Amino acid sequence: MIRTSLKTPLIASLLTLALGGVALNTTVQAATMSHDSVMVGGQSMLPSKDIVDNAVNSSDHTTLVAAVKAAGLVDTLKGKGPFTVFAPVNSAFTALPAGTVDTLLKPENKATLTKILTYHVVAGKLDMMTLAEKIKAGGGKTELTTVAGGKLWAMMNGPHNITIKDEKGDIADITTYDVYQSNGVIQVIDKVLMPKS
């Protein structure tokens, strides 16, 4: 009987230690995995690279990259940051009225193009968890100030989907979350966001 009473606490202690180790290991893995590379446009987006270097590799963001180059924003987006970039995919640009992209890429429209692109950038590193916390604290919506000085609004659309509303009232879904960069995070979106004017 004495042996049994000694074994029971010993076994319980070992199980607690083992399970605690598993829980600790799982937490460490989750923390490590949260910054692993994400596939975007058929390529790995490496967290060791900056926003521009990763975007250049994405076949889904060739129009965005061309626009960033035309606006002269490469050096800015390679800067220290951190930045959160709401990055529209090629199909988002294609959905704009015919000729819009070609017109914006002309040298004489550089100021307008720069304003639109910087309207997609917010200072700071806003991953999904941070955005969700801000939305909750804001009672269902949070206002973000863009680098261009405009406003965007983030809202939950279900338990695991965040939408972004622009000043014109159009709404984009975040389709790929938390693409971590050395100088921030990219949130891939399905529409081009537009400032009021």
C-alpha positions as CSV (number, residue, x, y, z in Angstrom):
1,M,0.0,0.0,0.0
2,I,2.8,2.4,0.8
3,R,4.4,1.6,-2.6
4,T,1.1,2.4,-4.4
5,S,0.7,5.7,-2.6
6,L,4.2,6.7,-3.5
7,K,3.8,5.7,-7.1
8,T,0.6,7.6,-7.7
9,P,2.0,11.0,-6.9
10,L,5.3,10.1,-8.7
11,I,3.3,9.1,-11.9
12,A,1.1,12.2,-11.6
13,S,4.2,14.4,-11.3
14,L,5.8,12.8,-14.3
15,L,2.6,13.1,-16.4
16,T,2.3,16.8,-15.4
17,L,6.0,17.4,-16.3
18,A,5.6,15.5,-19.6
19,L,2.4,17.3,-20.6
20,G,3.8,20.6,-19.5
21,G,6.8,20.0,-21.7
22,V,4.5,19.2,-24.6
23,A,2.6,22.4,-24.0
24,L,5.8,24.4,-23.8
25,N,7.1,22.7,-26.9
26,T,3.9,23.4,-28.8
27,T,4.0,27.1,-27.7
28,V,7.6,27.4,-29.0
29,Q,6.7,25.7,-32.3
30,A,3.7,28.0,-32.7
31,A,5.9,31.0,-32.1
32,T,8.5,29.8,-34.5
33,M,5.9,28.8,-37.2
34,S,4.1,32.2,-37.0
35,H,7.1,33.8,-38.7
36,D,7.8,31.0,-41.3
37,S,7.6,31.8,-45.0
38,V,4.2,31.9,-46.6
39,M,3.5,31.0,-50.2
40,V,2.3,34.0,-52.3
41,G,2.1,33.9,-56.1
42,G,3.7,30.5,-56.1
43,Q,6.8,31.6,-54.2
44,S,8.0,31.6,-50.6
45,M,7.9,35.0,-49.0
46,L,10.9,34.8,-46.7
47,P,10.7,36.8,-43.4
48,S,14.4,37.6,-43.7
49,K,13.7,39.7,-46.9
50,D,12.1,43.1,-47.1
51,I,8.7,44.0,-48.6
52,V,10.1,44.8,-52.1
53,D,12.4,41.8,-52.4
54,N,9.5,39.5,-51.5
55,A,6.9,41.2,-53.7
56,V,9.2,41.0,-56.7
57,N,9.1,37.2,-56.4
58,S,5.3,36.9,-56.3
59,S,3.7,36.3,-59.7
60,D,0.4,37.6,-58.1
61,H,1.9,41.1,-57.6
62,T,3.7,42.0,-60.8
63,T,1.3,45.0,-61.4
64,L,1.9,46.2,-57.9
65,V,5.7,45.9,-58.2
66,A,5.6,47.8,-61.6
67,A,3.5,50.5,-59.9
68,V,5.9,50.8,-57.0
69,K,8.8,51.2,-59.3
70,A,7.0,53.8,-61.5
71,A,6.1,55.8,-58.4
72,G,9.7,55.7,-57.1
73,L,8.7,54.0,-53.9
74,V,11.2,51.1,-54.0
75,D,13.7,52.8,-51.5
76,T,10.8,53.8,-49.2
77,L,9.4,50.2,-49.0
78,K,12.9,48.8,-48.6
79,G,13.4,51.2,-45.6
80,K,13.5,50.2,-41.9
81,G,9.8,50.5,-41.3
82,P,8.0,48.6,-39.9
83,F,5.2,48.9,-42.5
84,T,2.0,47.1,-43.0
85,V,1.2,46.8,-46.7
86,F,-2.2,45.9,-47.9
87,A,-1.0,44.4,-51.2
88,P,-3.6,44.0,-54.1
89,V,-3.1,41.1,-56.4
90,N,-3.0,41.5,-60.2
91,S,-6.7,40.6,-60.6
92,A,-7.5,43.6,-58.3
93,F,-5.8,46.0,-60.7
94,T,-7.4,44.2,-63.7
95,A,-10.8,44.9,-62.1
96,L,-10.3,48.6,-62.3
97,P,-11.9,50.5,-65.2
98,A,-10.2,49.8,-68.5
99,G,-7.1,51.9,-69.0
100,T,-6.7,53.0,-65.4
101,V,-3.5,51.1,-64.7
102,D,-1.9,52.3,-68.0
103,T,-2.9,55.8,-67.2
104,L,-1.5,55.7,-63.7
105,L,1.8,54.3,-64.9
106,K,2.5,57.3,-67.1
107,P,5.2,59.6,-65.8
108,E,2.8,62.6,-65.7
109,N,0.6,60.7,-63.2
110,K,3.3,59.8,-60.8
111,A,1.9,62.0,-57.9
112,T,-1.6,60.3,-58.2
113,L,0.0,56.8,-58.4
114,T,2.2,57.6,-55.4
115,K,-0.9,58.7,-53.4
116,I,-2.8,55.5,-54.3
117,L,0.1,53.3,-53.4
118,T,0.9,55.0,-50.1
119,Y,-2.8,54.7,-49.3
120,H,-2.2,51.0,-49.1
121,V,0.6,51.4,-46.5
122,V,0.2,51.9,-42.7
123,A,3.0,52.6,-40.3
124,G,3.6,49.7,-37.8
125,K,3.4,45.9,-38.0
126,L,-0.3,45.0,-38.0
127,D,-0.7,41.3,-38.2
128,M,-4.0,39.5,-38.0
129,M,-4.0,39.2,-34.2
130,T,-3.2,42.9,-33.8
131,L,-5.9,44.0,-36.3
132,A,-8.4,41.7,-34.6
133,E,-7.6,43.2,-31.2
134,K,-7.9,46.7,-32.5
135,I,-11.3,45.9,-34.1
136,K,-12.6,44.4,-30.9
137,A,-11.4,47.4,-28.8
138,G,-13.1,49.7,-31.4
139,G,-16.5,47.9,-31.0
140,G,-16.3,46.1,-34.3
141,K,-14.2,48.5,-36.4
142,T,-10.8,50.2,-36.2
143,E,-9.6,53.3,-38.1
144,L,-6.2,53.2,-39.6
145,T,-4.2,56.2,-40.9
146,T,-2.3,55.5,-44.0
147,V,1.2,56.8,-45.0
148,A,-0.7,59.0,-47.6
149,G,-2.6,60.6,-44.7
150,G,-5.9,58.9,-45.6
151,K,-8.2,56.6,-43.6
152,L,-8.9,52.9,-43.9
153,W,-11.3,50.9,-41.7
154,A,-10.7,47.3,-40.7
155,M,-13.7,45.1,-39.7
156,M,-14.3,41.5,-38.9
157,N,-16.4,39.5,-41.4
158,G,-16.9,36.3,-39.4
159,P,-14.6,34.9,-36.8
160,H,-11.5,34.6,-39.1
161,N,-11.9,37.1,-41.9
162,I,-10.9,40.7,-41.8
163,T,-12.1,43.2,-44.4
164,I,-10.7,46.6,-45.2
165,K,-12.9,49.5,-46.3
166,D,-11.6,52.5,-48.2
167,E,-12.7,56.1,-48.2
168,K,-15.0,55.5,-51.2
169,G,-16.8,52.7,-49.3
170,D,-15.4,49.8,-51.3
171,I,-14.4,46.7,-49.3
172,A,-11.4,44.4,-49.8
173,D,-11.0,41.0,-48.2
174,I,-7.6,40.0,-46.8
175,T,-7.0,36.8,-48.7
176,T,-3.5,35.9,-47.3
177,Y,-2.7,37.0,-43.8
178,D,0.6,37.8,-42.0
179,V,3.2,37.5,-44.7
180,Y,6.0,38.6,-42.4
181,Q,8.9,40.7,-43.8
182,S,12.2,42.0,-42.3
183,N,10.6,45.5,-42.3
184,G,6.9,44.7,-41.6
185,V,4.1,42.6,-42.8
186,I,2.1,42.2,-46.0
187,Q,-1.6,41.5,-45.9
188,V,-2.7,40.3,-49.4
189,I,-6.0,41.9,-50.6
190,D,-8.4,41.2,-53.5
191,K,-9.2,44.9,-54.4
192,V,-7.4,48.1,-55.0
193,L,-8.1,50.6,-52.2
194,M,-8.9,54.1,-53.3
195,P,-8.7,57.4,-51.4
196,K,-11.6,59.9,-51.6
197,S,-9.8,62.1,-54.1
